[in-house]
Amino acid sequence: MASTPELISSTWVSQTINPINQQRSSSQTSYLNEAIKNTSIVVYTRNLATKILFNGNNTATGVSVQTAGCPTEVILSAGVFQSPQLLMLSGIGPRETLENLHIPILADLSGVGQNLWDHIYYRASFRVNVDTASRLSNDRIYAAEAAENYTSTQTGPLTAVGAFIGFEKLAASYRGNLSESAKGRLDAAFPADWPEVEYLIENSFDGYSTNYMAIDPNDGYQYATISAALVAPLSRGNVTISSFDPTHLPIINPKWLTDPADIELAILAFKRVREIWEYMNGTTIGDEYFPGTTELWHAARTCKMGKAAGDDRMAVADGKARVFGVRGLRVPLLPPGHPQATAYALAEKIADDILSGD
């Protein structure tokens, strides 16, 4: 979560930025491009995977697209929504779903597409008396100078980290207002050092997170936002399919705030945000400008990892990402939280397992 050994902590947002050109570094620029140059890996772009191919021993041998095939293993990394879709199209998933669509069953795994987590966050924006990213919308000369500094010397406001984040178990003065049922269920579901709320302090008007530059009120004022995200949600959604046609999008039911404990926690977290703003009354201008909510784009866990299929009926893959019931197929876990660093670490661990033949 934060860049410390403790989960309950705070930090500037960690970003994967190339220090030379100040451009964002991705898994493609950091890993894939190098692998393409130095290994036999081939990337098929603009191809739609329709299903995973298996031989008579239920061993994954390739993917049905155009010409793609794999002599050793198939690694399914199609994201939180498309990974379960492709598994089900391939005959791996809940028996009832597959039988209703007349898809031959290779592995009856009821957890495929279940256990969907996401982090919803709640925010309040104020006008402030300091420069924020709003100035890039309000002041064309300033925006032009910022663009020139970025492109010529890789300096200036466009190289700035966008937010400061902090994680906490809801403060005792607030947590005491949770019902006994909510406290008990949260304590039972998560370790004692697992935070319940993440706070994001952002130098911008975030609105409903559609387009940060376009949604700024652009009225001459500077705006800032403080948000609270639930990082210990108890609500669980799901992903399923309604067709054996891979071009039909999966059906996604996020089921946000369907657990009463999440509702209680969300209300208290938003009150906490407003309390934080009260400590900044020398910085704010006027009353609260915008309260709102949106998702944090951290949807995860629709292909749950577990110790063994028999011990956890929702488990889809083991700790090495190997899918239960078939061979030669791995599907990585996407963990909750800000997932990039954890996803990279998990990918390196699974890659090491593959290279070691495990």
ZIVEN-V372132 format. One record per pair of residues at least 24 apart in sequence whose C-alpha atoms are under 7 Angstrom apart, sorted by sequence separation. I is the first residue (numbers start at 1). J is the second residue. D is the distance in Angstrom with one decimal. If there is no record, write none. Layout:
# ZIVEN-V372132
i,j,d
I,J,D
I,J,D
This chain:
# ZIVEN-V372132
i,j,d
201,225,6.1
202,226,6.2
235,259,5.0
201,226,4.6
234,259,6.1
169,195,4.4
170,196,6.1
200,226,5.6
201,227,6.6
168,195,4.8
169,196,4.9
170,197,6.4
199,226,6.9
200,227,5.0
235,262,7.0
84,112,5.7
167,195,5.8
168,196,6.2
169,197,6.4
199,227,5.5
200,228,6.4
234,262,6.4
305,333,6.6
84,113,5.1
168,197,5.6
199,228,4.5
233,262,6.0
304,333,6.6
167,197,5.8
168,198,6.6
198,228,5.5
199,229,6.4
303,333,6.5
320,350,6.0
167,198,4.4
197,228,6.3
198,229,5.0
166,198,5.6
167,199,6.3
197,229,5.5
198,230,6.5
301,333,6.3
165,198,6.9
166,199,5.1
197,230,4.9
198,231,6.5
301,334,5.9
320,353,6.9
165,199,5.4
166,200,6.8
196,230,6.0
197,231,5.5
300,334,5.4
301,335,6.6
51,86,5.7
165,200,4.6
196,231,5.2
300,335,6.1
50,86,7.0
164,200,5.9
165,201,6.2
195,231,6.8
196,232,4.8
230,266,6.8
300,336,6.0
163,200,6.4
164,201,5.1
195,232,6.9
51,89,5.7
52,90,5.4
163,201,5.4
164,202,6.7
298,336,6.3
51,90,5.0
163,202,4.5
298,337,6.7
162,202,6.2
163,203,6.6
298,338,6.9
162,203,6.5
228,269,6.1
228,270,6.4
228,273,6.6
227,273,6.6
226,273,6.5
133,203,5.9
134,204,5.9
132,203,5.0
133,204,5.2
132,204,6.0
197,269,7.0
137,213,6.5
182,261,4.8
125,205,6.4
138,218,5.4
137,218,6.0
138,219,7.0
134,216,6.5
138,220,5.5
208,292,6.9
207,292,6.9
208,293,6.6
178,264,6.5
208,294,5.8
135,222,6.4
134,222,5.2
134,223,6.0
132,222,5.8
131,222,6.1
132,223,6.4
130,222,6.8
132,224,6.9
129,222,6.8
127,221,6.3
128,222,5.5
174,268,6.4
127,222,5.6
128,223,5.6
127,223,4.5
128,224,6.6
126,223,5.7
127,224,6.5
125,223,6.7
126,224,5.7
125,224,5.6
126,225,6.6
125,225,4.3
124,225,5.7
125,226,6.5
123,225,6.6
124,226,5.7
123,226,5.6
124,227,6.5
123,227,4.0
122,227,5.3
123,228,6.3
121,227,6.3
122,228,5.2
231,337,6.7
121,228,5.2
122,229,6.4
121,229,3.9
120,229,5.6
121,230,6.3
119,229,6.0
120,230,6.0
119,230,5.5
119,231,5.9
117,236,5.7
116,236,5.2
117,237,6.6
115,236,5.3
116,237,4.5
115,237,6.0
116,238,5.2
114,237,6.6
115,238,6.1
114,238,4.5
113,238,5.4
114,239,6.3
113,239,4.5
113,240,6.0
22,154,6.0
21,154,6.2
22,159,6.6
116,254,6.8
101,243,6.6
101,244,6.5
13,161,6.7
122,270,6.2
13,163,5.7
12,163,6.3
13,164,5.6
12,164,4.3
13,165,6.3
11,164,5.9
12,165,6.1
11,165,5.6
129,283,5.6
10,165,5.6
11,166,6.4
85,240,6.6
89,244,6.0
128,283,5.4
129,284,6.4
10,166,3.9
85,241,6.4
128,284,4.4
129,285,6.7
9,166,5.7
10,167,6.1
127,284,5.7
128,285,5.3
9,167,5.4
81,239,6.5
126,284,6.2
127,285,5.1
8,167,5.0
9,168,6.9
126,285,7.0
8,168,5.1
126,288,5.2
127,289,6.9
125,288,6.3
126,289,5.1
124,288,6.9
125,289,5.6
126,290,7.0
85,250,6.2
125,290,5.0
124,290,5.5
125,291,6.5
124,291,4.4
123,291,5.6
124,292,6.6
123,292,5.4
122,292,5.8
123,293,6.1
122,293,4.4
121,293,5.6
122,294,6.8
121,294,5.7
120,294,5.9
121,295,5.9
120,295,4.4
121,296,6.5
119,295,6.1
120,296,5.8
119,296,5.5
119,298,6.0
118,298,5.4
118,299,4.3
117,299,5.5
118,300,6.4
116,299,6.7
117,300,5.3
116,300,5.8
117,301,6.3
8,193,6.7
116,301,5.5
7,193,6.6
115,301,6.0
116,302,5.1
7,194,6.3
8,195,5.7
115,302,5.5
7,195,6.6
114,302,5.2
113,302,4.6
112,302,6.2
113,303,6.3
112,303,5.5
111,303,6.9
50,246,5.3
111,313,6.6
110,313,6.8
111,314,3.9
110,314,6.2
111,315,5.8
112,316,6.2
111,316,6.0
109,316,6.4
84,302,6.7
107,325,5.2
80,299,6.6
84,303,6.7
107,326,6.9
80,300,5.5
80,301,6.8
80,302,5.9
74,328,6.1
75,329,5.9
76,330,6.1
77,331,6.1
73,328,4.6
74,329,4.9
75,330,4.9
76,331,4.9
77,332,6.6
72,328,6.8
73,329,5.9
74,330,6.4
75,331,5.9
59,326,5.8
60,327,6.1
58,326,5.1
59,327,4.3
60,328,4.9
58,327,6.1
59,328,5.2
60,329,5.6
1,337,6.2
1,338,6.1
